[in-house]
Amino acid sequence: AKPRIGLYGLAAAASSSAGGTTSRSGVDFSVPIFQGTSFFATIHPDFSNVETDQQTIAPTAFARLLNETRPFFTQGLQFYNSTPNCTDCPGTQLYTNSIPTPRDGYALEGQRGQFTYATFDAIGTGRNDTAQVLNYTSPGNKNFFTVQRNAVDMPGFKDDSYNVSFTHDNLSNLSEWIRYANDYGTQVKDGTQAQRYEGGFNWYSPTSSLQFEMRKVGAYFLPYDGLIFHPDIAGYVVSAFKQINFARTSPFKTFQINADLERFHAHDGALNQTNNGVNFSLTMRNQLNVQASTGASYLLLRNGIFSPINQQGLALTWDFNSATPTLVQFTTGRFGPGRLNSWTRSSTMRVGNRGSLLLEADDTDQAMDNGARYVQWLERGAYAFSLGRDESLALGVRRIIGYQPYLTNTSFASGWNLTAAYHRRTPFGELYAAYGDASAFSTVPQFIVKLIRYVGADKGT
């Protein structure tokens, strides 16, 4: 591999609310140290490229898990959270989205023999986020061992979490795993409740699996750079899967069934999370997919109420598993102190040989037991056009309006977002021109032109 340096210059015309008109410059570079190992860094990084719109109003009682899009973190992300097996995991040990954009970032990643390893140091204003991981895969790929550390250091605040896990897979029909993690730091008020224990097995075949896992997550196991959906749980989860493949002469292609059973208690013995669910999926030869789900889920909320969070229903998808799917989905069920009906309607279609158009309209409608009603809408349109192999144009518009579903509270949201982006690859360079920010709730009134010049190896090498 060759060393690579990426120099960028950026000009932004923006309103005062978006930071004002300015210019910025910075550098990304990657330097091979020895075979299979590279050091890379970003100095004064800029992540203003228009991102995929991840805004959603899909009902959930947990924090939303979003995809990381910033290149400094995505480059080495596959090394972290790499435990191969985990049944209905309660969250991620390292969630880089929790880390603000650093002022500077330095990282190392590589592979040597059966070992892979990575580390990064994200340096911000009054904040330092670091992570290290070492993975070992045995010859034959039957055994996998990983040890990982994540840490945050700020004035008056520190957090360190450690994770060790081991997985064995006979590569035929059975895998087993164990995991231990611990959290230390300022926010840990009781060190005896800051651990995460997991152990389970997966008995599988090419068309079926049966997974069982015991799990305990302490009330204070909350890594600051992690995302733990539900701490303070102890119990088990059972998950089963079966797929039936039909003959080629049949109008049916595959039928799948997933079943899930969860029972968890808090440290005081109170039942605080349950789930009984079954999902059916039938795919036709003409790529029509029908899914149906049923079951019941309950969660102990922060207000002390053991509340239903049920959403079951029916979904139809045309051109399933293609680049141009059309989805219509309806779910319903008790959601907190009321019944919630939710619709998702989306379609992606080709426009000519080089263009694609996405249209989406989603809504949630919750009828409360006290007579109140909370309705929210999401409407989205996106157009992408390929001007050539190295040139593209994208436009997006989105609106969210209404009251979010009520669990312990609700809030009104109203916002429009309009974005436009042009991208062109040139030999040893890139050009971006963008308006707005697709990741923002409402339009960011700014126009950006960004030019990148690569010295040494080209991007992606």
Stockholm file with secondary structure:
# STOCKHOLM 1.0

chainA/1-461         AKPRIGLYGLAAAASSSAGGTTSRSGVDFSVPIFQGTSFFATIHPDFSNVETDQQTIAPTAFARLLNETRPFFTQGLQFYNSTPNCTDCPGTQLYTNSIPTPRDGYALEGQRGQFTYATFDAIGTGRNDTAQVLNYTSPGNKNFFTVQRNAVDMPGFKDDSYNVSFTHDNLSNLSEWIRYANDYGTQVKDGTQAQRYEGGFNWYSPTSSLQFEMRKVGAYFLPYDGLIFHPDIAGYVVSAFKQINFARTSPFKTFQINADLERFHAHDGALNQTNNGVNFSLTMRNQLNVQASTGASYLLLRNGIFSPINQQGLALTWDFNSATPTLVQFTTGRFGPGRLNSWTRSSTMRVGNRGSLLLEADDTDQAMDNGARYVQWLERGAYAFSLGRDESLALGVRRIIGYQPYLTNTSFASGWNLTAAYHRRTPFGELYAAYGDASAFSTVPQFIVKLIRYVGADKGT
#=GR chainA/1-461 SS CCCEEEEEEEEEEECGGGTCSEEEEEEEEEEEEETTEEEEEEESCCCCSCCCCCCCCCCCSSCCCCCCCCHHHHTTGGGSSCCSCCTTCCEESCCGGGSCCCSEEEEEEEEETTEEEEEEEEEETTEEEEEEEEEEECTTSCEEEEEEEEEEEETTEEEEEEEEEEEEECSSSEEEEEEEEEEEETTCSCGGGCEEEEEEEEEEETTEEEEEEEEEECTTCCCTTSEESCCSEEEEEEEEEEEEECCTTSSEEEEEEEEEEEEEECTTSCEEEEEEEEEEEEEETTSCEEEEEEEEEEEECTTSCEEEBCCEEEEEEESTTSSSCEEEEEEEEEBSSEEEEEEEEEEEEEETTTEEEEEEEEEEEEEETTSCEEEEEEEEEEEEEEEETTEEEEEEEEEEEEECCCSSCCCEEEEEEEEEEEEEEETTEEEEEEESCTTSSSCCCEEEEEEEEEEESCTTC
#=GC SS_cons         CCCEEEEEEEEEEECGGGTCSEEEEEEEEEEEEETTEEEEEEESCCCCSCCCCCCCCCCCSSCCCCCCCCHHHHTTGGGSSCCSCCTTCCEESCCGGGSCCCSEEEEEEEEETTEEEEEEEEEETTEEEEEEEEEEECTTSCEEEEEEEEEEEETTEEEEEEEEEEEEECSSSEEEEEEEEEEEETTCSCGGGCEEEEEEEEEEETTEEEEEEEEEECTTCCCTTSEESCCSEEEEEEEEEEEEECCTTSSEEEEEEEEEEEEEECTTSCEEEEEEEEEEEEEETTSCEEEEEEEEEEEECTTSCEEEBCCEEEEEEESTTSSSCEEEEEEEEEBSSEEEEEEEEEEEEEETTTEEEEEEEEEEEEEETTSCEEEEEEEEEEEEEEEETTEEEEEEEEEEEEECCCSSCCCEEEEEEEEEEEEEEETTEEEEEEESCTTSSSCCCEEEEEEEEEEESCTTC
//
